[in-house]
């Protein structure tokens, strides 16, 4: 979710941001308190934004490279356990979420159809430009990523902890030393936790016990089930997990280190990156992006300017 969300820990110094190519992403979707709920899935009624009314922008479509336009499809890599950004509907097949709708809207603006292909989170960026034409999966824009790919900003998010309702272990968000924390593998939050653990050890305290999972849905499930004492994720993911967990978990502490998500495009595909930037800017200008995010309860995160490689 964010560029480099850091925990609000006194033990976390400015140097905790040494995170690699991966960024934050997300959580479960259904009511985890019900027996038939599956983290990372949505019930059959889950609907996002109807992109059928979006028309092609001929000027932007003309920017799309021939090899991308040839089949009329924009292939999108996504890790589908990151509700409400991207996850799988109750049919076990259909990708849903605000990133899925944004991908469809970008494609429609460019005269294409989006085809979302599932992947593990940390495998997406290395495959953009070969297996996928773009990656849209809650990727925080940061300096490390911008060394190897183009990124176009569209959404602003931060990081936030969650714990069991009532905070039975009396966890202090400013001191996670000795706490067992679940986190999705390859996220900014994992890097922040690893730095926090090192700081705890350096101070002679028990380190943060980090339990990484390939799926954010697994992180949420293990918090609900009591295997971890806390989870750390992108703020929209945490908020959505809390809303879907039937009152069994709650957010802890403030949202920290807000930063933008970006659509990932291969460094060699500058024309495609500019086409995506133009499409996102049009969706921002006509209000479509905000409407998409509002359908998933995240309108406040909409950006007004689509920047290509911000900060570079």
N, C-alpha and C positions, 0 to 999 in steps of 0.2 A: 503494500500500500504506500509506503512512503519512501522518501529518498533515503533517509537513514534514521529512522525513529530510534531515539535513545530512551532508556528507562529513566524515570524520575528518581534515580538512586543517587544518594550522596557518593556511593562507591563508583558510580559511572562518571568518568572524566570525559573531557572533550575528545580523548583519543579512542573512545569506544566505537567510533564509526568505521572501523576498518573492515567493512563488509565487502564481499566480492560481488559477482555478477547477478546475484539473485535479489528479489525484493519481496515485500510482504504480500501475503494473500490470505486466505480466509477461512470460513467455517461451515458449520452445519446449517441445515435449513429448517427441517420440520421440528415439531414439538418433541423434544427428546424425552419428555416425561411419558409419552404415550408408547405403548408396546409396539405399535406398527410404524413408529417414526424411524427414519433412517437418516443419520447425519449426512449432509451433503446432497440430499434429495429434496424435491419439492412435491407437494401433492398435485394431483392431476389438474387442479384448478389454477395452479400458478401461471400467471400470465404477466408478461412485461409490456413493452411498448409495441404497438402495431406500426411497423415501418413501411407498410404497403403504400402509404400516401407520399413517401419521399420520392421526388423526381430526380432524374439524372441531371447533373450540371455538365453541359457539353464541354465547357472550357476545362474543367477539372478532369473529366474523363479523357480528354486529349493528352493529359500529362501522364496517364498510366502507361508504363512500358508495354511494348507489344507482346512480350513473353508472358506478362501477367494478364493482359486483356484477351489473349488468344482463346482461352476456354471460357471466358466470361465469369470466372470464379476467383474470389479472393480467399486463399487458404489461410486459416487463422489457427495458430497454436494456442491452446489454453489448458490450464490445469483445473479440472472440473470438480473441485471440492471446496470452492471458495465463495460460498454464499455470503452476501447477495450479489457478488460480482460475477461469478460463473460457477454453475453447479449443474447437476443432472436432475431432470424431472422424475416424478414417480414411475414413469414408464421405463426407467432405467436406461434410456437412450437419448432423449432430447436435451441438448444443452439449453440452459436458461440463465438469466441473470443480467445485470445492467451492462457488463462488458460484452455479452453475447448480443444484446440489442444494439449497442454502440457499433460493434463490428458490422452488423447487418445494415445499420444506417450509413456508415462510411461506404460500404460496398455499393449500396443503392445510389448514393450520391455520385459515385464513380462509374455508374452503369454496369455494376457487377453484382453477383450474388455471393454472400459470405458462406463459407463452409468451415465450421469450427471442428478442429480435430483435437481429440484429447491427448494429453501428454503429462508426464511428471513435470513439476514446476521447473526444476533445475535443468531439464533437457530442452527447454523451449528456445532460449536465446542462442545456444550453439547451432540450432537447426533452422533459425530464421535465415532465409536466403537460399535454402536448399529444400528442406522438407516443407517449410511454411513460408509464405510470402510476408506475413506479419505475425507478431506475437501480441496478443491482448489478454493479459491475465494478471492485472493488478501489479504491474512492474513499476516500482518506485524509480524515478529518475535519479541517478547518482553518477559521480565522476567515473567510477570503475566501469560501469556499463557504457557510458558515452565514449570510452576508449575503443570499444569494439562494435557498437551498433549506433544507428540513429534512433532517437526517441522523440515522439511528439506528445506534448502535454495535453491533458484533457480533464483531469480530476484531481482534487486535493484531499489528502487523508493524513492521518497520524497513527500513532500506536497506542494501545491501551491494554491493560491487564483485566482479567476476570477471575473470580473466585467463586466458591460455593456460596449460596445466599446466606447472608448473615456473617460472612467471613469467620467461620468457626475456628480457624487456625490463627486468627488475629494477625494476618499478614500485613506488614507495613510496606506500601509501595516504594518507600524511600530506602528500604533495606531488605533485599531479597536473599541475603546470605543464609544458607541452610534450607531454603525453600525449594521444593520440587516443582519445576515449571515446565509445562508442555508447550511446544512450539513447532511450527511447520518447518521441515527441512529446507534450507536454502533461502530463507527469508531474512530480511534486514533484522527482524527481531531476534533470530537465532544468533546473528553476529553480536548484537547488543548484549544478549544474555551471556555469551561466551566471554565478552570483555568484562561484564559484571562479575562473573565467576572468578576470573583472574584477579580482579581488584579485591574481592573478598579474601582470596588466598594470600594476596600480598599484605593484607591487613591482619593476617593471622586468624581469620574467621573461617567458618565452614563455608565452602563455595556454594553457589547456586547449583542445584542438581538439575541439569537440563535433559529433558526427555524429548528428542526430536521425532517427528512422525512425517511420513511422506504426504499425508493428507491432513488438511486442517480439520476435516470432519472427524478424524481419529483423535486429534487434539481435544476437540470439544467433548467427544464421547468419553474420553478418559478423565476429563475434569468432572463431568457429570457423575461418572462412576467412582470417583475418588482416587484414581490411580495417581493423579497429579494434584497438587494443592492450588495451582494457578495456571492460567494460560496467558500467552502474550501474542497479540496479533494486530493486524491493521484495525484502526478504529471502526470502520464500517462493518468489518467482519465480527469484531467483538460485540458491537451493538446488535447485529442481526442474530448472533448466537444466543445472546441474552434474551432477545424477544421470542425466540423459538424454543427455548429450553424449559418452558413450562414453569418458570419461577425457581428453577433449581440452581441457577447461577446468576451472578450480578457483576457489573463493571466495578473495577477498583481503581481509584485515583483518577487523575486528569489525563486527557489526551495530550500526548507529547509529540514534539518534532514533526509538525505537519509538513508535508512535501508532496509534489505532484506525481501521479501515475503517468506513464507514457506508453503510447503504442510503439512497439519495437519494429524497426525496419533494418535490413542489412545495410552496412556502411556503403557497400557498392551500389545500392539502389537509391541513389539520391533523388531521381525523378519520382519514384514511388513514394518516398518520404515526403516530398513536396506535394504530391497529390493527396496523400493522407492528411497532411497539415491543412491544405485548402478545404478538404471535405469536413474536417473537424471544425474549422473556423466557420464554415457555412452553417453547420449544425448548432454552433454556439450562437451565431448572429440571429438565426431565425427562431431560437428558443427550443429547438428539438432536443438538444443535449440535456437541457434542464428537465424537459418533460420525461425523457427516458429515465433519468436518475430519480425523478420524483415518483415514478411508477414503482421504484424499489426503495423508497424512503431515504434517498440520499441526495436530494436536490441541492442541499447546502454545499456539496462538494464540487459542483460544476464550476469549471474555469471559464473565463470570458475571452481568453486569448490562447490560441493553439500555438505553442512555441516549438520550433524544431531545434533540438539539441540545446535547450536553455542552459546558460552558464558557460557554454563553450565559445 
